[in-house]
Amino acid sequence: MSWLSKDRIKEFIKYDYNEYKFPLVVMARFACFLLKLINKHDKAFSIASNVYRTGWPGSYDLGLDYAKFYFFEKPSMGKLLVDNYINAIEPLENTKKFFDDPLDMLDGVVTVLQAPANGNKGVLIIKYSYYFPLFIRLYNVKAVAENYHIILEPSWAGFCDLNLLSYLQFPFPVFVQAYEKRDKQFLEALNSNLIPLDVGPSWFINHENFNLPTENSVRDIDIIMVAAWARYKRHKEFFNAIKNLKAQMPELKIFLIGYPVDMTKSQVLDIAKQAGFEHNVTILEWITPEEVADHQRRAKVNVLWSKFEGNNRAIIEGMFSNTPVVLRRGHNYGEHYDFINEQTGCFADEANLSQTLLSMIQSQEKFEPRNYVMEHRNCIRAAKIMGDTIERVEHSRGNSGFKADLVVKVNELHGMKYLNQSADFFKDCYDELASHVSQNS
């Protein structure tokens, strides 16, 4: 059996016909119960966490019940789960440099948004879920929190997860970007120190890089897909779903932009060839953000065809280039996001993707996504939302003098940068954070 067919089976089990999978959740709950009885708590929580992420009927309650059990009913067990998880973290290709020098996390993965002043805390943000426990491993978080509020920016949906829940151990508020209603509800139901923020990673696009096409620009790319060479991005399924479109548009022009994850560029090209699209596809790897922006401005439609991931940024980058998006219906937990609307694009499924794309390609000019995201979903507005929430919490705790004034940060492929600020402005902050590297890191 090929890896593609194995992957399709896994995808089917996880995401297809989810409305019929309540019996699987019942079985998972029974397995968790048995594992608890024999003190296999790591495995019990792992099953509850993984099932929560599926979105199957009953999976939310399973995840919430086990999060409450381990972190509120039996907090010593929860602490042991977290300690075991954090201590088991091994250096990987993308994290070895942080083990070698924890200061490399600063100004990129851990970014200061507001300096402490006048007896009030500053604000910092940690990006990517898999760095949350690493920060606990490498830094004295309690010492950091004496001077800073901490914001977590998860990179993946599904918040019943030790990467995130490891912060339940701390006796201070920790703010969490919650971009899926289901995950926000989960945090609210915990009624803990984890406080949801109504923003997500895709809010932090540098809109100055993704501009409107110039007057003489030509939209000569029919479809663009900015997606890593990864199985969950579903390139094969995308090509299979648009075979009817190619029959109607033999000269269809598609650009794929990405970088290797668990697939290679040549594998993606092979997928295109097998589906009969080798003469329709241009594949670009590791191009610069500026080049991505140039291609977005040339495209008529931007497509995201994954079933489950985090808060995708590429579709918002396209919107800032005034390129509408097609998002697969049922993405993540199937929420009908407010930012997919008549101005910005639409949802589609395998049955109607070809017709949807044909209609959008032929009437691309009727969409105005940039106007929508500039007004409703941008990094400046996101900084204000986060600051206002932190300010309300501080005031509710009796600190009426706290004033939030967060600088604006933007997300790039490998980390965060400031929109209109030099990192030198926060040099003293980063120097102070450096003093909190754990002695045993």
Summary of the structure (lengths in Angstrom):
residues: 441
radius of gyration: 22.6
end to end distance: 43.2
largest distance: 69.3
contacts: 1408
relative contact order: 0.12
helix: 48%
strand: 16%
